[in-house]
């Protein structure tokens, strides 16, 4: 499961995962950062995604009410 873990995180405002062609394979909004089952489980339309590199975008709200945008890539290996 891919999600954000970290001290002080209040909530994940947005989490999106995209494949290499730009298709969104996962979206969640307003989820708790300490609940991993709400993150991406590597599925798209109820099927396992192909191994490869995926891009993530997160918008996080911190305890002090500031928000931060975080992005990067993850590699799925099976």
Backbone bond lengths (Angstrom), bond angles and torsions (degrees), N, CA, C in turn:
res aa  C-N    CA-C-N  psi(-1)  N-CA   C-N-CA  omega(-1)  CA-C   N-CA-C  phi
1 X - - - 1.454 - - 1.520 108.57 -
2 X 1.322 116.15 132.15 1.455 121.93 176.51 1.513 108.80 -102.94
3 X 1.320 116.13 122.20 1.454 122.64 175.04 1.514 107.79 -156.21
4 X 1.299 117.04 179.96 1.454 122.35 179.48 1.515 109.48 -97.80
5 X 1.311 115.74 132.40 1.451 121.85 173.06 1.521 106.72 -121.37
6 X 1.300 117.53 140.91 1.448 118.07 177.67 1.508 112.04 175.13
7 X 1.296 114.77 153.80 1.458 120.43 177.96 1.512 110.38 -74.15
8 X 1.312 114.89 136.44 1.443 119.47 174.31 1.519 115.58 86.10
9 X 1.313 117.93 -4.80 1.454 119.83 -179.06 1.517 109.71 -73.36
10 X 1.310 116.52 128.05 1.458 120.50 176.77 1.518 109.54 -86.26
11 X 1.317 116.99 -51.80 1.463 118.77 179.76 1.519 110.96 -159.96
12 X 1.297 113.86 157.58 1.458 121.10 171.74 1.521 105.60 -92.85
13 X 1.322 116.60 113.88 1.463 120.84 -179.31 1.519 110.74 -71.82
14 X 1.351 116.39 -43.06 1.464 121.94 179.71 1.519 108.22 -145.91
15 X 1.319 116.10 137.60 1.457 121.58 169.01 1.525 107.14 -134.48
16 X 1.334 115.16 126.36 1.456 121.15 179.17 1.522 108.56 -131.96
17 X 1.324 115.64 142.52 1.467 122.53 175.80 1.526 107.15 -124.87
18 X 1.335 116.13 133.95 1.464 122.35 -179.18 1.519 110.12 -124.27
19 X 1.335 116.28 145.77 1.463 119.72 173.82 1.529 109.39 -83.05
20 X 1.317 116.76 -178.52 1.467 120.20 -174.40 1.526 113.72 -69.07
21 X 1.320 117.21 -13.69 1.464 121.09 177.28 1.531 111.98 -96.60
22 X 1.318 115.96 1.76 1.452 120.43 178.11 1.515 114.70 89.00
23 X 1.326 117.34 6.29 1.464 119.22 178.12 1.525 109.23 -79.38
24 X 1.308 116.26 131.41 1.460 120.32 179.40 1.529 108.74 -75.05
25 X 1.323 115.84 122.14 1.457 120.90 -178.64 1.527 112.17 -104.50
26 X 1.343 116.24 -11.46 1.465 119.54 178.60 1.521 109.15 -155.02
27 X 1.334 115.76 142.44 1.454 121.95 175.49 1.519 108.50 -148.37
28 X 1.311 116.20 134.40 1.467 121.54 172.32 1.520 107.38 -145.63
29 X 1.306 115.24 153.38 1.462 120.89 -175.63 1.522 109.12 -137.09
30 X 1.335 115.04 138.38 1.459 122.15 174.59 1.533 112.66 54.44
31 X 1.327 115.69 57.88 1.461 119.71 179.18 1.528 109.98 -113.87
32 X 1.317 115.88 155.24 1.451 122.93 178.57 1.528 109.50 -75.62
33 X 1.317 116.07 131.93 1.470 120.53 -178.19 1.520 112.56 -69.83
34 X 1.309 118.57 -14.53 1.458 121.33 -177.74 1.526 112.66 -102.14
35 X 1.310 116.57 18.33 1.460 121.02 178.93 1.525 108.34 -121.53
36 X 1.338 117.15 85.19 1.468 120.40 -173.04 1.523 114.78 -57.53
37 X 1.314 118.64 -31.50 1.463 120.03 -178.01 1.525 112.81 -65.58
38 X 1.319 117.92 -11.32 1.462 121.04 175.98 1.528 112.13 -88.33
39 X 1.330 117.52 -8.34 1.461 121.90 178.63 1.517 111.83 -80.78
40 X 1.317 116.01 -172.97 1.465 121.96 -177.42 1.521 110.49 -80.64
41 X 1.308 116.48 128.03 1.465 122.12 -178.07 1.526 113.09 -100.04
42 X 1.325 117.41 13.08 1.459 120.47 178.23 1.519 114.38 82.26
43 X 1.329 115.98 14.01 1.465 120.40 179.47 1.527 110.25 -108.16
44 X 1.318 114.37 150.90 1.461 122.20 171.60 1.517 106.71 -140.32
45 X 1.314 116.36 122.50 1.467 122.76 -175.98 1.527 110.80 52.81
46 X 1.328 116.09 44.69 1.466 125.14 175.32 1.532 114.22 68.44
47 X 1.334 118.05 15.09 1.466 122.09 177.52 1.516 109.50 -127.61
48 X 1.327 115.65 150.65 1.458 120.00 177.38 1.521 109.83 -64.56
49 X 1.340 115.79 137.23 1.460 119.24 176.48 1.524 109.04 -73.52
50 X 1.320 115.68 159.42 1.457 120.53 176.27 1.521 109.89 -70.70
51 X 1.330 117.14 149.99 1.459 119.13 173.87 1.525 109.51 -58.16
52 X 1.304 116.56 145.55 1.453 120.71 179.63 1.513 111.40 155.62
53 X 1.316 115.09 -170.26 1.454 121.85 -178.33 1.524 109.37 -99.16
54 X 1.310 115.38 134.13 1.459 123.18 179.49 1.527 108.32 -125.97
55 X 1.315 116.00 147.65 1.456 121.59 -178.67 1.521 108.47 -102.80
56 X 1.333 115.32 136.76 1.464 119.16 176.59 1.525 110.85 -116.80
57 X 1.316 114.86 151.88 1.455 123.63 175.50 1.525 106.95 -136.19
58 X 1.315 115.72 127.05 1.459 120.98 178.81 1.524 109.47 -127.04
59 X 1.295 116.05 143.36 1.456 121.75 168.74 1.523 105.23 -120.25
60 X 1.328 116.16 118.71 1.456 122.11 -171.65 1.525 109.88 -115.48
61 X 1.312 115.82 138.56 1.465 121.52 174.33 1.524 107.84 -106.58
62 X 1.342 116.79 121.57 1.459 122.68 -178.17 1.520 111.14 -89.56
63 X 1.330 116.15 169.59 1.464 121.60 -178.91 1.521 113.30 -56.70
64 X 1.332 116.95 -33.26 1.464 119.78 -178.76 1.528 112.67 -83.59
65 X 1.340 116.29 13.76 1.467 124.57 178.46 1.523 114.43 70.57
66 X 1.310 118.15 10.82 1.460 120.02 172.56 1.523 108.27 -84.56
67 X 1.313 115.75 155.34 1.458 120.04 176.53 1.526 108.90 -118.00
68 X 1.313 114.86 153.05 1.460 121.14 179.43 1.515 108.42 -140.48
69 X 1.322 115.88 140.90 1.453 121.35 174.92 1.521 108.16 -99.76
70 X 1.318 115.70 130.25 1.451 122.06 -178.80 1.520 107.43 -126.12
71 X 1.333 117.27 136.66 1.459 119.77 178.24 1.521 109.06 -146.02
72 X 1.312 114.39 161.16 1.454 120.61 -179.65 1.512 109.28 174.75
73 X 1.321 115.48 -159.22 1.457 118.44 178.46 1.516 110.18 -134.54
74 X 1.319 114.55 156.40 1.456 122.38 176.16 1.511 107.75 -131.37
75 X 1.309 115.51 151.96 1.463 120.53 179.14 1.522 109.32 -112.68
76 X 1.305 116.25 126.26 1.460 122.24 176.94 1.533 107.10 -93.78
77 X 1.339 115.74 124.63 1.455 122.86 179.07 1.523 107.43 -123.34
78 X 1.307 116.87 134.11 1.481 119.82 178.16 1.503 108.86 -121.68
